[in-house]
Amino acid sequence: MQGRYGGRTRGAKLWEQGARNAGRGRPGADGPHILFDGDDVEALDEVVTEEFSPHRLRVGRGQQAPGRFRRLHRQGLALYELGWGAPVEVAAGELPDFYNIHIPLAGEGAVRIAGREITTPCSIAGPGMTLGMSLSAGADTLILCLPQAAVDNAVTTQTGEPPATALRFAPALPDGDPAVAAWLGTARAFAQFAASPLAARSPLAAAHFEQVLVHGLVDLQPHDHTAALPEHAHPALPRALRRAMAYCEQHAGEPVSVADMAAAARVSPRTLQERFRIDLGTTPAAYLRRVRLDRAHQDLLRIADGSASGTVTEAATRWGFTHLSRFAVYYREAYGQVPSRTAERR
């Protein structure tokens, strides 16, 4: 659908279903609250800016209806429903310390992240990324905001080390992927739960939803720290080994030797090789190669969904694979298909 919103979905009824349970906006309140409901688009823009971050708004001509902005939940993460009620162009600068996930409920629109139009209806932008939208008068959106700290904590839980930089997710959420579709279903279910009287009676249940959404996103959506989350990653791994793994992640695009990894781990090369063999069943060189394969894989996925441009050769050489036939063999062993197949437009 070229990133454009489709027709009305069952999620579009969230506003009507929860209106009886929503109080008027009170700063700091956790439950459902109507933050704005009216015809003044500029007044709505002020409320949106206060809740999110500064942005530029241009109101188009055409059919207009009352705008509405409702906060469904705000504890560890925040969940909103927003309809501008008029055709608008929204251009945000670089996002601060949170991730903004757009799930369309009704109407038509397009989303641009880092200057590129997203080719799937649902999208994610994170810290340091720009966000732009073109929305019709009837567009309603479910907006999930994840604090960077919550995402960082999810990575730390798996690896034992906080990420060196904010995770940069692939911006397109491909709902044709069953795992992504299940995650989006969970987000919509959370919206329905948050709009119900049960949410106020069971804050622990809301916290469980939050954990599922944050950890699920880190596990299923490609990002630039994916290689730091191997199957065996666990806080119980020796600290030296975790330091070596983090070094691989941070320097995957640079010439790296086993000696470099050992120096980062603060052990001898021989000790590092022994630890990789015992704890991970591999070698430092093979682990680094897998990190680089994962990075190349992420690049090819972005080429396939239209959020990036390039070729298989460029992706391979960017991550140190100068022998393309050998790269193809490694890639097929890891992902079960040739690189060119991954890079094909869906």
C-alpha positions in Angstrom: 0.0 0.0 0.0 3.1 2.2 -0.4 2.9 3.2 3.3 -0.5 4.7 3.0 -3.3 4.2 5.4 -6.0 1.9 4.3 -9.7 2.1 5.1 -11.4 2.0 8.4 -10.3 -0.9 10.7 -11.7 -2.4 13.9 -9.2 -0.3 15.8 -10.9 2.9 14.6 -13.7 2.2 17.1 -11.3 2.6 20.0 -12.4 6.3 20.4 -16.1 5.5 20.6 -15.6 2.5 22.8 -13.5 4.3 25.4 -15.0 7.7 25.4 -17.1 7.0 28.4 -14.1 5.9 30.4 -11.9 8.9 29.4 -11.6 12.0 31.7 -10.5 15.4 30.6 -6.7 15.8 30.2 -4.9 16.2 33.5 -1.1 16.3 33.3 0.6 13.3 34.9 -2.5 11.1 34.8 -1.9 7.6 33.7 -5.3 6.4 32.4 -7.4 7.4 29.4 -7.9 11.2 29.1 -9.2 13.4 26.3 -6.5 15.9 25.7 -8.4 17.7 22.9 -11.7 17.5 21.1 -12.7 20.4 18.8 -12.4 22.3 15.5 -9.4 24.6 16.2 -6.5 22.8 14.5 -3.9 25.3 15.8 -5.1 24.7 19.4 -4.8 20.9 18.8 -1.3 21.5 17.4 -0.3 23.2 20.7 -1.5 20.2 22.7 0.3 17.7 20.4 3.5 19.7 20.7 3.3 19.8 24.5 2.8 16.0 24.6 5.4 15.0 22.0 8.0 17.4 20.6 8.1 20.6 18.4 7.2 20.2 14.8 5.9 22.2 11.8 2.3 21.9 10.8 0.7 22.9 7.5 -3.1 22.7 7.2 -4.4 21.8 3.8 -7.6 22.8 2.1 -10.6 20.5 1.9 -13.1 18.7 4.2 -12.6 19.3 7.9 -14.0 17.6 10.9 -13.4 18.0 14.7 -9.9 17.0 15.7 -9.4 14.6 18.7 -6.4 13.7 20.7 -6.7 11.1 23.5 -4.1 9.7 25.8 -4.9 6.0 26.5 -2.0 5.1 28.7 1.2 6.7 30.2 3.3 4.7 32.6 6.5 3.0 31.3 5.4 3.8 27.8 2.7 6.0 26.3 -0.2 5.3 24.0 -2.3 7.8 22.1 -5.1 8.1 19.5 -4.9 11.2 17.3 -7.0 12.5 14.5 -6.3 16.0 13.2 -9.7 16.4 11.6 -8.2 18.3 8.6 -5.8 17.5 5.8 -2.3 18.2 7.3 1.4 18.0 6.6 3.5 17.4 9.8 7.2 17.7 9.8 9.1 16.9 13.0 12.8 17.5 13.5 15.1 14.8 14.9 13.2 12.9 17.6 14.6 13.1 21.1 14.9 10.2 23.5 11.8 8.1 22.5 10.6 5.8 19.7 7.4 6.8 17.8 5.4 4.0 16.3 2.5 4.8 14.0 -0.4 2.3 13.5 -3.1 3.7 11.2 -6.7 3.1 12.2 -8.6 4.9 9.5 -8.3 7.3 6.6 -5.4 7.9 4.2 -1.9 9.1 4.7 1.8 8.6 4.1 4.7 8.6 6.5 8.3 9.7 5.8 11.2 8.8 8.1 14.7 10.1 7.5 13.4 11.7 4.2 12.1 8.4 2.7 8.5 7.4 2.3 7.7 4.2 4.2 6.3 1.4 2.1 4.3 -0.3 4.8 1.2 1.2 6.7 2.9 0.9 10.1 6.2 2.5 10.9 8.8 3.3 13.6 11.0 6.3 14.0 13.6 6.7 16.8 16.0 9.1 18.5 17.9 11.2 15.9 15.5 10.3 13.1 13.3 12.9 11.3 9.5 12.2 10.9 7.1 13.6 8.4 3.4 12.8 7.6 0.8 13.7 5.0 -2.6 12.9 6.4 -6.2 13.1 5.1 -9.0 14.8 7.1 -10.3 11.3 8.1 -7.0 9.8 9.2 -6.9 8.4 12.7 -3.7 7.0 14.1 -2.7 4.9 17.1 0.6 6.2 18.4 2.9 4.2 20.6 5.8 6.0 22.3 8.6 4.0 23.8 11.2 5.7 26.0 14.7 5.1 24.8 15.5 4.0 28.4 12.9 1.2 28.2 14.4 -0.1 24.9 17.9 0.1 26.3 16.9 -1.8 29.4 15.4 -4.6 27.2 18.8 -4.9 25.4 20.7 -4.9 28.7 18.5 -7.7 30.1 19.5 -9.9 27.2 23.2 -9.0 26.9 24.2 -7.8 30.4 25.5 -4.6 28.9 23.7 -1.4 28.0 23.8 -0.5 24.3 26.5 2.1 23.4 24.0 4.1 21.3 20.3 4.3 20.8 18.9 1.4 18.7 18.1 2.4 15.2 15.3 0.2 14.0 14.4 -0.4 10.3 11.5 2.1 9.9 9.1 -0.1 8.1 7.0 -2.6 10.1 6.0 -5.3 7.5 2.7 -6.6 8.7 2.9 -9.4 6.2 5.4 -11.0 8.6 3.4 -13.2 11.0 5.6 -12.1 14.0 5.1 -8.4 13.2 1.4 -8.9 12.6 1.2 -10.6 16.1 3.1 -7.7 17.7 0.8 -5.1 16.1 -2.2 -7.2 17.2 -0.8 -7.0 20.8 -0.5 -3.2 20.5 -4.1 -2.9 19.4 -5.2 -5.2 22.1 -3.3 -3.0 24.6 -5.2 0.0 23.3 -8.5 -1.7 23.9 -7.4 -2.8 27.4 -6.1 0.7 28.3 -9.5 2.2 27.2 -11.4 -0.2 29.5 -12.3 0.1 33.2 -10.1 -3.0 33.8 -6.9 -1.0 33.2 -7.5 1.2 36.2 -8.0 -1.8 38.4 -5.0 -3.8 37.2 -1.9 -1.7 36.7 0.2 -4.9 36.9 -1.5 -6.2 33.8 -0.7 -3.0 32.0 3.0 -3.4 33.0 2.9 -6.9 31.5 1.6 -5.5 28.2 4.4 -2.9 28.3 7.1 -5.7 28.7 5.7 -7.7 25.9 5.6 -4.8 23.5 9.1 -3.5 24.3 10.9 -6.9 24.4 8.9 -8.1 21.4 9.9 -5.1 19.3 13.6 -5.5 20.2 13.5 -9.2 19.3 11.5 -9.1 16.0 12.3 -5.8 14.2 15.7 -5.5 12.6 18.0 -2.8 14.2 21.6 -1.9 14.3 22.2 -3.8 17.5 20.7 -7.1 16.4 24.1 -8.8 16.3 24.5 -8.1 20.0 21.5 -10.3 20.7 22.7 -13.8 19.7 20.8 -16.9 20.7 23.3 -17.4 23.6 23.4 -13.9 24.9 22.8 -13.8 28.6 24.0 -11.9 31.6 25.6 -15.1 32.9 28.2 -15.0 30.1 31.7 -14.0 31.4 32.1 -10.2 31.4 35.2 -10.4 29.2 33.2 -12.3 26.5 30.4 -9.7 26.6 32.9 -6.9 26.2 34.4 -8.7 23.1 30.8 -9.2 21.7 30.0 -5.5 22.3 33.3 -4.5 20.6 32.3 -6.5 17.5 28.9 -4.8 17.4 30.4 -1.3 17.7 33.2 -1.8 15.2 31.7 -4.2 12.7 32.3 -1.8 9.8 36.0 -1.5 10.6 39.0 -3.8 10.2 39.0 -5.9 13.4 41.4 -8.6 14.4 41.3 -11.2 17.2 43.9 -9.2 19.0 41.7 -6.1 18.9 38.8 -8.1 20.4 41.1 -9.5 23.1 42.3 -6.0 24.0 38.7 -4.8 24.3 37.9 -7.8 26.4 41.0 -7.3 28.6 42.2 -10.9 28.2 44.8 -12.6 26.0 43.9 -13.7 22.5 44.3 -17.3 23.6 42.0 -16.9 26.5 39.4 -15.1 24.3 39.4 -18.0 21.8 39.0 -20.4 24.6 36.0 -18.5 26.1 34.3 -18.3 22.7 34.8 -22.0 22.2 33.5 -23.0 25.6 30.7 -20.5 26.0 29.4 -20.0 22.5 30.8 -23.0 20.6 32.4 -20.8 17.9 35.6 -18.7 17.3 36.0 -14.9 17.6 36.5 -14.6 13.8 33.3 -16.6 13.1 31.3 -14.5 15.6 32.5 -11.3 14.0 31.6 -12.7 10.6 28.1 -13.4 11.9 27.8 -9.9 13.3 28.7 -8.5 9.8 26.3 -10.9 8.1 23.5 -9.6 10.3 24.4 -6.0 9.4 24.4 -6.9 5.7 21.1 -8.7 6.1 19.5 -5.7 7.7 20.7 -3.5 4.8 19.2 -5.9 2.3 15.9 -5.9 4.2 15.8 -2.1 4.0 16.5 -2.2 0.3 13.6 -4.7 -0.1 11.1 -2.5 1.8 12.2 0.7 0.0 13.6 2.4 3.1 17.1 2.3 1.7 18.8 2.1 -1.7 21.8 0.1 -2.9 22.9 -3.2 -4.2 23.9 -6.6 -2.8 27.5 -5.8 -3.7 27.4 -2.5 -1.9 25.9 -4.1 1.2 28.5 -6.9 1.2 31.5 -4.7 0.8 30.2 -2.2 3.3 30.6 -4.9 6.0 33.9 -6.3 4.8 32.9 -9.0 2.4 35.1 -8.4 -0.6 34.7 -12.0 -2.0 31.1 -11.9 -3.1 30.9 -15.7 -3.9 32.1 -16.5 -0.4 29.6 -13.9 1.0 26.8 -15.6 -0.8 27.7 -19.0 0.7 27.9 -17.6 4.2 24.6 -15.7 3.7 22.8 -18.8 2.4 24.0 -20.9 5.3 22.8 -18.2 7.8 19.4 -17.2 6.2 18.5 -20.0 3.8 18.4 -17.9 0.6 20.8 -16.0 -1.6 21.3 -12.3 -0.8 19.7 -11.1 -4.0 16.4 -12.8 -3.0 16.3 -10.9 0.3 16.9 -7.6 -1.5 14.0 -8.1 -3.9 11.1 -5.6 -3.5 8.1 -7.2 -2.0 
